[in-house]
Amino acid sequence: MIPQANVLDEIGQISMAELDALPIAELDSRIKQIGEVRDTARHYEAALHSTLNRRFAERAQQLRQEAGKSTGTVRFEVDGFVVIADLPKRPEYDQMKLKDAVDALRKWGENPEDYIGIEIKVSESKYNAWPPAVRHLFEPARTLKTGKPSYKLEPIKAGASLVAANDSNFGEVV
């Protein structure tokens, strides 16, 4: 049984104005309840997908072999259903070996970009540690975007000090 499954229905019946008016402790409780429901649903979904894999993996692999491939999508019928079994490719490349291959292409007089896409990644922690001159060199290529805001609620334990890496307003009653 999904713990607190009715919490989804309860929240679905509450207007945004009513949600906005809920005490923070109630919001925290609802968030935790929904997290439990989500985790339980993920567990159940994984169990069902595992069942499908145990039931159909051998047949799907046989069909792939007959088609001369080791990955990809195959379809077959079972009890009035079309089973679509996909085994996607997930290639991974050793970055140092790729660098060596790119260097080899350059030595051959080839342009590596004719064969591969080249993406240079910059670690934010490394960027922050660079000397100012190096950072200034890369700034024109840098665009700072933000992700989706998220919030986490944690009850304050008695006697705990309020420490946060933000402005001096932390601890202010809102």
Secondary structure, 3 states (H helix, E strand, C coil): CCCCCHHHHHHHCCCHHHHHHCCHHHHHHHHHHHHHHHHHHHHHHHHHHHHHHHHHHHHHHHHHHHCCCCCEEEEEEECCEEEEEEECCCCCCCHHHHHHHHHHHHHCCCCHHHCCCCCCCCCHHHHHHCCHHHHHHHHHHCCCCCCCCCCCCCCCCCCCCCCCCCCCCCCCCC
